[in-house]
């Protein structure tokens, strides 16, 4: 019998089943980047508690819908992969009808939250859902599915900014740089995570980057993407006029990303959970703290 997959909870209650179905702990290292976007949006418009609440709900429901949809689409592959065979759909802990209903409800909640964040967010919300749903099919025909995922996750900080500011950034390229930073960051760690399934992907004609270009080449691409993340985050700070605390946050994130890469090597994936979940959670939360501290300092003229 396959072991329980990493970043999941023990237990068999329905709450735990749903939490594991969408790997709820991953929200811990993804939500802070949506909040980074909202914090940067506060340079352009005031923040309210209600807006923050709706941003959190929009992100959480969109991520639930996206991950749930991915589990539905990939259920046959998951059943054949020893690493994922104990997921909820393959082992029968959840029916396909139940999963589809959960995804539909999450998508409806996301649309509701988007409607409360302003007309621009509401108009763009179907495109956001469409993109993250589209990602689930990309591994069947392109090695660059990791980048598609990265762009999908980059929607979160852009959405957070638009929810607060209500309009595109000035200069226009600030939001593009923020999206590029998060897309490169998440694509890079997804490439590292895909090292676990090279043999399976090749055997089943799935086009992950490690399976297509080799493990070491994939690791090099992940490193390049994470360098891109650092450059793009520095550009964001320059665009909004963030101070030294923001720059310190970027430097700290860069150091932690370097350490994350030291944990993962082709042929030795024993620390992949520490690199993927623990380190990425620390990076996103710490960076968010630095961004908030920089914004508070700017508000008080320090």
C-alpha positions in Angstrom: 0.0 0.0 0.0 1.3 3.5 -0.8 2.3 5.7 2.0 0.3 8.9 2.8 1.4 11.7 0.5 3.3 14.6 2.0 1.6 17.9 3.1 -1.6 16.1 4.1 -3.3 15.5 7.4 -3.9 12.3 9.3 -7.5 11.2 9.8 -10.6 10.2 7.9 -13.2 12.9 8.7 -14.9 14.6 5.9 -13.2 17.9 6.8 -9.8 16.2 6.6 -10.8 14.5 3.3 -11.6 17.8 1.7 -8.5 19.5 3.1 -6.3 16.7 1.7 -8.2 16.6 -1.6 -6.9 20.1 -2.4 -3.7 20.0 -0.1 -5.0 22.8 2.0 -1.5 23.4 3.7 -0.2 24.7 0.4 -2.4 27.8 0.9 0.1 28.8 3.6 2.8 29.5 1.1 0.6 30.8 -1.7 -1.8 33.1 0.1 0.9 35.5 1.3 1.7 36.5 -2.3 -1.9 37.5 -2.8 -1.5 39.6 0.3 1.7 41.1 -1.1 -0.3 42.3 -4.1 -2.9 43.8 -1.8 -0.3 45.5 0.3 1.3 47.0 -2.8 -2.1 48.1 -3.9 -2.3 50.2 -0.7 0.3 52.6 -2.2 -2.5 53.6 -4.7 -5.7 53.3 -2.5 -6.7 52.8 1.1 -7.1 49.2 2.4 -10.2 48.1 4.3 -10.7 45.0 6.4 -13.7 44.0 4.3 -11.5 44.1 1.1 -8.8 42.0 2.7 -11.5 39.4 3.8 -12.8 39.2 0.3 -9.3 38.8 -1.1 -8.6 35.9 1.2 -11.9 34.3 0.3 -11.4 34.8 -3.4 -7.9 33.3 -3.3 -8.9 30.3 -1.1 -11.9 29.4 -3.2 -10.1 29.8 -6.5 -7.3 27.6 -5.3 -9.8 25.0 -4.1 -11.5 25.0 -7.4 -8.2 24.8 -9.4 -6.7 22.0 -7.3 -10.0 20.1 -7.2 -10.3 20.3 -10.9 -6.8 19.1 -11.4 -7.5 16.1 -9.1 -10.6 15.2 -11.2 -8.7 15.5 -14.6 -5.7 13.6 -13.3 -7.5 10.9 -11.4 -6.5 8.0 -13.7 -2.9 9.0 -13.7 -2.9 9.4 -10.0 -4.3 5.9 -9.5 -1.3 4.5 -11.5 1.4 6.5 -9.7 2.6 4.9 -6.4 3.2 8.4 -5.0 -0.4 9.6 -5.6 -2.4 6.4 -5.5 -3.7 7.2 -2.0 -5.3 10.4 -3.1 -9.0 10.8 -2.3 -10.4 9.9 -5.8 -8.2 6.9 -6.6 -8.8 5.2 -3.3 -12.5 6.0 -3.2 -12.6 8.3 -0.2 -14.5 10.8 -2.4 -16.8 10.1 -5.4 -16.3 11.9 -8.7 -19.7 13.5 -8.3 -18.8 14.8 -4.9 -15.6 16.2 -6.2 -17.3 18.0 -9.1 -19.9 19.5 -6.8 -17.2 20.8 -4.5 -15.3 22.4 -7.4 -18.5 24.0 -8.7 -19.3 25.5 -5.3 -15.8 26.8 -4.9 -15.9 28.4 -8.3 -19.2 30.0 -7.4 -17.8 31.4 -4.2 -14.8 32.8 -6.1 -17.1 34.6 -8.5 -19.1 36.0 -5.6 -15.9 37.2 -3.9 -14.6 38.7 -7.2 -17.9 40.6 -7.6 -17.4 42.2 -4.2 -13.8 43.3 -5.1 -15.0 45.6 -7.9 -16.0 45.5 -11.5 -12.5 44.9 -12.9 -11.9 41.9 -10.7 -15.3 40.5 -11.6 -14.8 40.9 -15.3 -11.4 39.2 -15.2 -12.5 36.4 -12.8 -13.7 33.9 -15.5 -10.4 34.3 -17.4 -8.5 33.5 -14.2 -10.6 30.4 -13.6 -10.3 29.4 -17.2 -6.5 29.6 -17.1 -6.1 27.6 -13.9 -8.4 24.9 -15.3 -6.6 24.8 -18.6 -3.3 24.1 -16.7 -4.6 20.6 -15.7 -4.4 19.5 -19.4 -1.1 21.0 -20.4 1.2 18.2 -19.1 -0.4 16.0 -21.8 1.1 18.1 -24.7 3.9 20.4 -23.5 6.9 20.3 -21.3 6.2 23.9 -20.2 3.2 23.1 -18.1 5.2 24.4 -15.1 5.2 27.8 -16.6 1.4 27.6 -17.2 1.0 26.8 -13.5 3.3 29.7 -12.6 1.2 32.1 -14.6 -1.9 30.8 -12.9 -0.5 31.4 -9.5 0.8 34.8 -10.5 -2.9 35.8 -10.9 -3.2 35.9 -7.1 -0.9 38.9 -6.4 -2.2 40.8 -9.5 -5.7 40.2 -8.3 -4.8 41.3 -4.8 -3.4 44.6 -6.2 -6.4 45.2 -8.4 -8.8 44.5 -5.5 -7.3 47.3 -3.5 -6.2 49.8 -6.1 -9.2 49.2 -8.5 -7.1 49.8 -11.5 -3.8 48.8 -13.2 -0.6 49.9 -11.7 1.4 53.0 -12.6 4.0 52.4 -14.0 2.2 49.7 -15.9 5.1 47.4 -15.8 5.1 47.1 -12.0 2.3 44.5 -12.0 3.9 42.7 -14.9 7.1 42.5 -12.9 5.2 41.2 -9.8 3.4 38.6 -12.0 6.7 37.6 -13.5 8.3 37.2 -10.1 5.6 34.9 -8.7 5.3 33.0 -12.0 9.1 32.3 -12.0 9.1 31.4 -8.3 6.2 28.9 -8.5 7.4 27.5 -11.8 10.8 26.9 -10.4 9.6 25.0 -7.4 7.1 23.0 -9.4 10.0 21.9 -11.7 11.9 20.7 -8.5 8.8 18.9 -7.3 8.4 17.1 -10.7 11.7 15.4 -10.2 9.9 12.8 -8.2 7.9 11.6 -11.2 10.5 11.5 -14.0 10.2 7.7 -14.6 6.4 7.7 -14.3 6.0 10.7 -16.7 8.2 9.1 -19.3 6.4 5.8 -19.1 3.0 7.5 -19.5 4.0 10.1 -22.2 3.5 13.0 -19.8 5.6 16.0 -20.7 7.2 17.4 -17.5 10.4 19.4 -17.9 12.6 17.0 -15.9 11.2 14.1 -18.0 11.8 16.0 -21.3 15.2 17.6 -20.8 16.8 15.6 -18.0 16.9 16.2 -14.3 20.1 18.3 -14.1 19.0 20.5 -17.0 15.6 21.0 -15.3 17.3 21.9 -12.0 19.4 24.5 -13.9 16.2 26.0 -15.4 14.6 26.1 -12.0 17.7 28.0 -10.7 17.4 30.5 -13.6 13.7 31.0 -12.9 14.5 31.8 -9.2 17.1 34.3 -10.2 14.5 35.9 -12.4 12.2 36.1 -9.3 14.7 38.1 -7.4 15.4 40.5 -10.3 11.6 41.0 -10.8 10.9 41.6 -7.1 13.7 44.3 -7.0 12.0 45.9 -10.0 8.7 46.0 -8.2 10.2 47.7 -5.2 11.8 50.3 -7.4 8.5 51.0 -9.1 6.5 51.6 -5.9 9.3 53.4 -4.1 9.6 50.8 -1.4 12.4 51.3 1.1 15.2 49.3 2.5 13.0 46.9 4.4 11.5 45.8 1.1 15.0 45.2 -0.3 16.0 43.3 2.8 13.0 41.1 2.2 14.1 40.3 -1.3 17.6 39.6 -0.2 16.2 37.3 2.6 14.0 35.5 0.1 16.9 35.0 -2.3 19.1 33.5 0.5 16.3 31.1 1.4 15.8 30.1 -2.2 19.5 29.3 -2.5 19.1 27.1 0.6 16.0 25.5 -0.9 18.0 24.5 -4.0 20.7 23.0 -1.7 18.1 20.5 -0.4 17.2 19.0 -3.7 19.5 17.1 -6.1 18.7 14.5 -8.8 19.2 11.1 -7.2 18.5 12.5 -3.7 15.0 13.7 -3.1 14.8 12.7 0.5 14.3 16.4 1.5 11.8 17.4 -1.2 9.0 18.0 1.2 11.2 20.3 3.3 12.3 22.2 0.1 8.8 22.3 -1.4 6.5 23.0 1.5 8.6 24.2 4.5 11.0 26.5 2.7 8.4 27.9 0.3 6.1 28.6 3.3 8.9 30.4 5.1 9.9 32.4 2.1 6.4 33.6 1.2 5.4 34.5 4.8 8.7 36.2 5.6 8.6 38.2 2.4 5.1 39.3 3.1 6.1 40.4 6.6 8.9 42.5 5.1 6.5 44.1 2.5 4.1 45.0 5.2 6.9 46.4 7.4 8.1 48.5 4.5 4.6 49.8 3.8 4.1 50.7 7.5 7.4 52.5 7.5 6.4 54.4 4.4 3.1 55.4 6.0 5.0 56.9 8.9 7.6 58.6 6.7 10.5 56.4 8.0 
